[in-house]
Every structure is written in C-alpha cells, then in structure tokens.
Amino acid sequence: MAAAAVWSVDPRTGREREQVAVEASGAEVDAAVRAAHAAHAARGALADRAVRAALLRAAAARLDDARAHLVEAADAETALGPVRLDGELTRTTNQLRSFADLVDEGAFLGIRIDHPDPAAAPPVPDLRRMCVPLGVVAVYAAGNFPFAFSVPGGDTASALAAGCPVVVKAHPDHPATSEFVLALLRRAAADTGVPPEVFGLVHGFDAGVALIGHPLLAAAGFTGSVRGGRALFDAAAARPVPIPFHGELGSLNPVLVTPGAVAERPREVAEGLAASMTLGTGQFCVKPGLVLVPAGEDGDRLVTALTAAVSDTEAGVLLDARIRDAFLAGVTERAALDGVASPVTPGAAGEHTVAAGFLTVDAARLAAEGPHDLLLEECFGPVTVLARYDGPAGAEALLARLPGNLTATLHLSAAEERGEGDAAALLERLTRLAGRVVVGGWPTGVAVADAQHHGGPYPAATSTATSVGTAAVERWLRPVAYQTTPEALLPPELRDGNPLGLPRHVDGRAERGA
C-alpha cells in the first residue's frame, strides 16, 4: 500500500495547497531515530558546549534571515496572521539565543564536588556530580504555535541545550512550514560542523506512535490535547524501558473575580477578558475558559460590558476543519444544557469562520457531578464560561471541583491587593490548582524567562517540569555521581582547578568560574 500523502491545506478556504511529503513508515522512523542516536553516542556531535551554543545561535540566525518567507508559509497554513506569526518567530529566535547563553554559562549542569572527608560519619569519599544528556528526544509539535511549540520551539531548543538530538513528529496543520524550518536547522548544523541528523522530522499519526515506542528514544515532549497526550504518556510508561514523557495536555485556566474587584472595575475586567479569550481566535493553551463572577448587580455590569466587547470581535478562522467542527459541536452541546444562557452566541460565522461568544451559568450547577461537568472541560476556540457564584462558599464549592491547570488568575480590589481581607488565602487556594498564578492580569502571553513555569498539576501536564523558560532544559538531563574516579578520567567539568570556569558547588560552597 502506498504511503498516505501529507498535504498543506489553507484553512481560510479548506483547499489543498501542495503535497509536502508522505507519512513516514516504521522503517523511516527507525532510520531517523538511529541516525540521531548515532550523532549522540560516545560524546558525539553535541558533547561540546561551545558547539551547542553556536548551533543554537546559528539556528536563530537562519530563522531570522528567512523571516519573511517563514511568516508567509506559516500564515498560509494556519491563518494566524502575519503580525501574530512575526511576533511568535521573534519569541522563538530569542528563545534559541537564551538557551545558547544558558549553555555558555553552564550552571544548568548542577556541578557539585565533595572532596574526601574520612572524619565524617559516615566517611565521605571523593564524589563529583553533574548532569548529562538523556539521549534522543521526541518532540510532538503543536498546531497553534507553528514556531514556538513546533520544529524550532522550546522543546527542541532546550533539548539541544542539554546535548540531546531531536526527532520531531510534525503537526499536520503546518507540514510545509515544518519542512522549511527543518531545512534551515540543518543548514545551521552545517554552519557549525554538526551532523544534520541531530534534527529529524517525521509525518503521520502512525509515525508518532512508532516514535514513542522506539527502543533508542530517551524522552519525549508533547503539546496538545488531553486525549492524544494521555495515549502517548501511557505508551511511554508501558514500554519495556519506560521513558520520561513531558506532556502539556489541556487546561481550563480558571479566573476568580472577587466582589471587590467587580464592584470597582467591571468594564476593565470585562474588556481584558474579551481580549484574552479571543486572542488567536481562542486557540491559546492558556485561554481563560472558566471565569468565576459574583452574582448580583456588579456582576451583571461585568456581563453587560463583556457582551459589548465580545460582540465587537471579528470572526476568525480556526486552524483546521476538524478543530472548527469540534468547536461548533462543543459550544452547541454546552449551550443546550439546562440553565445555561448565551449572551453572545459562539458559533459559525461563515463557511470557514467562527464567531466568538460566551456562556453563563449558576456556579451551583457546576458544584456537583452531572451533565454540567462538560462546562469544566476545555473547549478549544473563542468561547468562555462565566460561572456566577454566591459568596465565598459558592466560589470554593466550584474551585474544589477543578482539575489541574496551566494557569489560574485572580482579580482583586485595590484594598485586597494591599493585603486586606482574604486575598492571601485566595492566592494560596489558586496556587493549589495551577503552575502559574496571575494576579490582576490575564494568562495569555507566556514570557520566555528564567522564572517562567509553563506546566501544572495533571491534566495540565504529565510532569512537574516547565516547557517554557530556561528551566525547561532540566527535562532532558539526568544526574551522575563519579566516586573515587581518577582525575585523568573525569569529565573536564568535574576536574580540580575548574579548567572550564564553570559555576560549581565545592565542599559546600559556591564556586564561580574564572
């Protein structure tokens, strides 16, 4: 049987643009992983930190040089718009450079050295500890970020920084962009003397399944749906040798608006919510999907302001027809539930476009198991649910039913922001729900920074790691301790005198390199 064709499709028209590739066979997946493994084995192509840093910077430069063509290609396949995609590409190249800086600095290696201390109880031998790369990493690209969470994105950048080659399972919503980026990354490899096989790319659902099961695969990163991510997570755990699976799955990203906040600024909160929930046609993983708003007149004013703001939002195109169909079915089913109102009805606006909207419901209906549980599941697209709660007990009853999330947001009054009332307790309550807690802002927009955390309790993520920020490198490393090892055999990073000038912890004290 001939391999299935992989087509680039224009979501604005639904028409096939070009055949990009064919779905990879099991043999082709095997070849990609083995080639990447060969580049990694025996302190291979990515062992030298200087080479890794140069590769990351060369990749950023290649992407920047091809900016106009990349943005055009991605827009043709995703309909996300040139302005949004240009900003995303800048984020992606900056991310690559930030990981290059991380590699140069070297603290991520976590070097610790204890010299022998026979007087200790028990005696301490010569011990030297550092982190080493796991091996070949599989990256499952996301559809809604063709750069930042795809072939050149944070999983790839952090894996390369750790010293791990990458095989990417391309997302079917932007295959041509993926192939274009792969070619640029391999040119960056040639620029720095690195074998091109440190970057691999495969297409097709079956290829993704074969990839997670490959015996030479060391770890995987995933951004996508709960259903798909959980299936891969289970497959990673069921292997004869299980591997780490760092999945970002789904998130409702709840928002709690206090009575004080809604009394002071209902319009400001409503307009911020409208902008956040419709950004990128509601296709952000941190879109606020459930908003707890007090019952009563102040809350009514917020609903009125939100109605106006969402009504002014232009219709948009979703990433593909499958996502559009799921959105339309999802909002229809939710709106039909007893007690659910639709001040602005989300749904079809044209043959390929959708209109933003929101639903309202009494929070008490969500506080007990039943058909309204559907409203506690993510609906991908430009829609959110306002749950009208009655007093602190009403809010807590709903919060107690929520699963883990990427983000949780708290809007407070001016007095509460100064620490008055129950603000500290509310902040602590939301901390239990999410990996990032936002106060007075909105969760859309995930800064690439050292202190960022993009993850959260399950089902937001399958591990405690972050997929954004420099700490993401930790996912692809494991610590090794060398005991009583002769100096000549030690990795240079662990030798006395700190020949590489790295940050280290020696005999309980921090040591800065030259």
HELIX and SHEET records of a PDB file:
HELIX    1   1 GLY A   26  HIS A   40  1                                  15    
HELIX    2   2 ARG A   49  ASP A   65  1                                  17    
HELIX    3   3 ARG A   67  THR A   78  1                                  12    
HELIX    4   4 PRO A   82  GLU A  105  1                                  24    
HELIX    5   5 ALA A  107  LEU A  109  5                                   3    
HELIX    6   6 GLY A  154  ALA A  162  1                                   9    
HELIX    7   7 PRO A  175  ASP A  191  1                                  17    
HELIX    8   8 PRO A  196  VAL A  198  5                                   3    
HELIX    9   9 PHE A  205  ILE A  212  1                                   8    
HELIX   10  10 VAL A  226  ALA A  238  1                                  13    
HELIX   11  11 PRO A  259  GLU A  264  1                                   6    
HELIX   12  12 PRO A  266  THR A  278  1                                  13    
HELIX   13  13 LEU A  279  GLY A  282  5                                   4    
HELIX   14  14 GLU A  297  SER A  311  1                                  15    
HELIX   15  15 ALA A  321  ALA A  335  1                                  15    
HELIX   16  16 ALA A  363  LEU A  366  1                                   4    
HELIX   17  17 PRO A  371  LEU A  376  5                                   6    
HELIX   18  18 GLY A  391  LEU A  399  1                                   9    
HELIX   19  19 ALA A  414  GLU A  417  1                                   4    
HELIX   20  20 ALA A  423  THR A  431  1                                   9    
HELIX   21  21 THR A  470  TRP A  476  5                                   7    
HELIX   22  22 GLU A  487  LEU A  489  5                                   3    
HELIX   23  23 PRO A  492  LEU A  494  5                                   3    
SHEET    1   A 2 ALA A   5  ASP A  10  0                                        
SHEET    2   A 2 ARG A  15  VAL A  22 -1                                        
SHEET    1   B 5 LEU A 477  GLN A 483  0                                        
SHEET    2   B 5 LEU A 127  PRO A 133 -1                                        
SHEET    3   B 5 ARG A 112  ASP A 114 -1                                        
SHEET    4   B 5 ARG A 504  VAL A 506  1                                        
SHEET    5   B 5 ARG A 509  GLU A 511 -1                                        
SHEET    1   C 5 PHE A 199  VAL A 202  0                                        
SHEET    2   C 5 VAL A 166  LYS A 169  1                                        
SHEET    3   C 5 VAL A 136  TYR A 140  1                                        
SHEET    4   C 5 LEU A 217  THR A 223  1                                        
SHEET    5   C 5 PHE A 245  GLU A 248  1                                        
SHEET    1   D 7 ALA A 341  VAL A 344  0                                        
SHEET    2   D 7 GLY A 357  ASP A 362 -1                                        
SHEET    3   D 7 VAL A 383  TYR A 389  1                                        
SHEET    4   D 7 LEU A 290  PRO A 294  1                                        
SHEET    5   D 7 PRO A 254  VAL A 257  1                                        
SHEET    6   D 7 ASN A 405  HIS A 411  1                                        
SHEET    7   D 7 ALA A 434  VAL A 439  1                                        
SHEET    1   E 3 GLY A 316  VAL A 317  0                                        
SHEET    2   E 3 THR A 353  ALA A 355 -1                                        
SHEET    3   E 3 GLY A 347  ALA A 348 -1                                        
END                                                                             
